[in-house]
Amino acid sequence: MKFEQIKQQLEKYKSEGKTLFTTSSFQTHSLVLLHMLSRIDRDIPVYFLNTGYLFPEAVAFADEVSERFGMNLKRVNPLVPKHQQRDAEGNLLFTSDPDYCCYLNKTQPMETVLRDYDIWINGIRAEQSRVRQAMKVEQPAPHDVLRFHPMLDWTIQEVFAYIREYDLPRHPLDAKGYASIGCEPCTKKPDPDMQEREARWYGMNKTECGLNTDLAKA
């Protein structure tokens, strides 16, 4: 979908009395959707999941971008404190059970947000993973929420063309060689032959945190 189509769809949702929100990891490629939303309606809440494991640069960049775009930034933190996120041997869960770690730090806190809204504007792109290839522009989520994926058909080339056109900032970790940036313990710099998300949870046969699997219905 292009900008005018996205704008029309959001206006349609609002005319129907729907409440809207979006989420963002504030990676470089995420800024396109945020910038478009800032052109359409800056009052739409932007939820930023701070898992407690993020790179310090990522947290600072989220603050910088939200101020620059005039966004309505809302921070979400895990409900379970880190000292309770350990396995039977006392190891932090990201070392032994990354799926449960992602549930506690991402999926569970996001579920509390879903209960307050009707439409989740989500910036996933089909080319990012096989899971995302199977998704639709509009897709149901738990708690009677409708996921809206306006950038599902965008390519990475289109993303960076928009970034250049509007001179959007780059994530500070881009210059250090990172491609897809998540929690620090589970993110590595990609090898040259890796796809965008393959450096996340490297060696764990895992490419999704749960936000786009557990919080999406077929």
C-alpha positions in Angstrom: 0.0 0.0 0.0 1.1 3.5 -0.8 0.8 6.6 1.4 -2.6 7.8 0.2 -4.0 4.3 0.5 -2.8 4.0 4.0 -4.1 7.4 4.9 -7.6 6.6 3.5 -7.7 3.3 5.4 -6.8 4.9 8.7 -9.4 7.6 8.1 -11.9 4.8 7.4 -11.1 3.1 10.7 -11.4 6.3 12.6 -14.8 7.2 10.9 -16.0 3.8 12.2 -15.1 4.8 15.7 -12.1 2.4 15.9 -9.2 3.1 18.3 -5.8 2.8 16.7 -2.2 2.2 17.9 1.1 1.1 16.5 4.2 -0.6 17.8 7.8 0.0 16.7 11.3 -1.3 17.4 12.6 2.0 16.0 15.0 0.2 13.6 16.0 2.1 10.5 13.4 0.3 8.3 10.7 0.9 11.0 11.0 4.7 10.6 9.1 4.7 7.3 5.8 3.7 8.9 6.4 6.0 11.8 7.1 8.9 9.5 4.0 8.2 7.4 1.9 8.1 10.6 3.4 11.4 11.7 2.1 12.9 8.5 -1.3 11.4 9.0 -2.1 11.6 12.7 0.5 12.3 15.4 -1.9 11.4 18.1 -1.8 7.7 17.3 0.0 6.0 20.2 3.4 4.4 19.4 4.2 1.6 21.8 7.9 0.8 22.4 8.6 -2.5 24.1 11.7 -2.0 26.3 12.5 -5.6 27.3 15.4 -4.6 29.5 17.8 -6.3 27.2 17.9 -3.7 24.4 21.1 -2.0 23.3 21.4 1.4 25.0 21.7 3.0 21.5 18.3 1.5 20.6 16.6 3.1 23.6 18.2 6.5 23.0 17.3 6.4 19.3 13.7 5.7 20.1 13.6 8.8 22.2 15.3 10.9 19.5 13.0 9.7 16.7 9.8 10.1 18.6 10.8 13.7 19.5 11.8 14.5 16.0 8.6 13.1 14.5 6.4 14.5 17.3 5.0 11.0 18.0 2.9 10.0 21.0 5.4 7.6 22.5 4.4 5.1 25.1 6.9 2.7 26.8 5.9 -0.8 27.8 8.0 -2.9 30.2 7.8 -6.6 31.1 5.4 -7.6 33.9 7.8 -10.1 35.4 11.0 -8.8 36.9 14.3 -10.1 35.6 15.2 -11.9 38.8 12.2 -14.2 38.3 13.1 -14.9 34.7 15.4 -17.8 35.4 15.4 -21.5 34.7 15.7 -24.4 37.2 19.5 -23.9 37.2 19.3 -20.2 37.9 20.3 -19.1 34.3 18.5 -16.2 32.7 15.9 -17.6 30.2 17.4 -16.2 27.1 20.2 -18.7 27.5 18.0 -21.8 27.8 14.4 -21.0 26.7 14.4 -18.0 24.4 10.7 -18.6 23.4 9.6 -18.2 27.0 12.0 -15.2 27.4 10.3 -13.5 24.4 6.9 -14.3 25.9 7.6 -12.7 29.2 9.4 -9.7 27.7 7.4 -9.0 24.6 4.2 -11.0 24.1 2.8 -10.9 27.6 3.2 -7.1 28.0 1.8 -6.5 24.5 -1.3 -8.5 25.3 -2.2 -5.9 27.9 -2.0 -3.2 25.3 -4.3 -5.1 22.8 -7.1 -5.0 25.3 -7.4 -1.3 25.0 -7.6 -0.9 21.2 -9.4 -2.0 18.0 -6.7 -1.7 15.3 -3.0 -2.6 15.6 -1.0 -0.9 12.8 1.9 -3.2 12.3 4.9 -2.5 10.0 5.8 -6.1 9.0 6.9 -6.8 5.4 6.3 -10.1 3.7 9.9 -10.4 2.5 11.2 -10.4 6.1 10.4 -14.1 6.9 8.3 -17.1 5.9 5.9 -16.4 8.7 5.3 -12.8 7.4 4.9 -14.0 3.8 1.8 -15.9 4.9 0.1 -12.9 6.5 -2.6 -10.6 5.1 -3.0 -6.9 5.0 -5.8 -7.2 7.6 -5.6 -10.1 10.0 -7.3 -10.8 13.3 -5.5 -10.8 16.6 -6.5 -11.8 20.2 -8.9 -9.7 22.2 -11.0 -8.8 19.1 -8.2 -6.6 17.7 -7.6 -6.3 13.9 -4.0 -6.2 12.7 -3.4 -3.8 9.8 -0.2 -4.4 7.8 0.1 -1.4 5.4 3.7 -2.2 4.4 3.2 -5.9 3.8 4.1 -5.6 0.1 6.9 -3.1 0.5 10.4 -4.2 -0.6 13.6 -3.2 1.2 14.5 -1.1 -1.9 11.2 0.8 -1.5 11.9 1.3 2.2 15.3 2.8 1.6 14.0 4.9 -1.3 11.5 6.5 1.1 14.3 7.0 3.7 16.4 8.8 1.2 13.5 10.9 -0.1 12.6 12.2 3.4 16.2 12.2 4.8 15.2 10.0 7.7 17.8 9.2 10.4 19.7 5.9 10.5 19.8 3.7 13.6 23.3 4.1 15.2 23.9 0.4 15.1 23.6 0.3 11.3 27.1 1.8 11.1 28.4 -1.0 13.3 27.2 -3.7 10.9 23.9 -4.8 12.5 21.0 -5.5 10.1 18.0 -6.6 12.3 18.3 -5.4 15.8 16.5 -6.9 18.8 17.6 -7.7 22.3 21.4 -7.5 22.8 22.0 -11.1 24.0 20.2 -12.5 21.0 21.4 -10.2 18.2 24.6 -10.6 16.3 26.1 -8.9 13.2 25.1 -10.9 10.1 27.5 -12.7 7.9 27.4 -11.5 4.2 25.2 -14.3 3.0 22.6 -14.0 5.7 19.1 -12.7 5.1 17.7 -9.7 7.1 16.6 -11.6 10.2 18.9 -14.6 10.3 21.3 -12.9 12.7 18.5 -12.8 15.4 18.6 -15.8 17.8 21.5 -17.1 15.7 21.8 -20.9 15.9 18.4 -21.3 17.7 16.2 -22.1 14.7 14.1 -19.1 15.7 13.2 -15.9 13.7 10.2 -14.5 15.5 9.7 -13.3 19.0 6.0 -14.2 19.3 4.4 -10.8 18.5 3.7 -11.9 14.9 2.9 -15.5 15.8 1.2 -15.8 19.2 -0.6 -12.4 18.6 -1.9 -13.2 15.2 -4.7 -15.5 14.1 -4.9 -17.4 10.8 
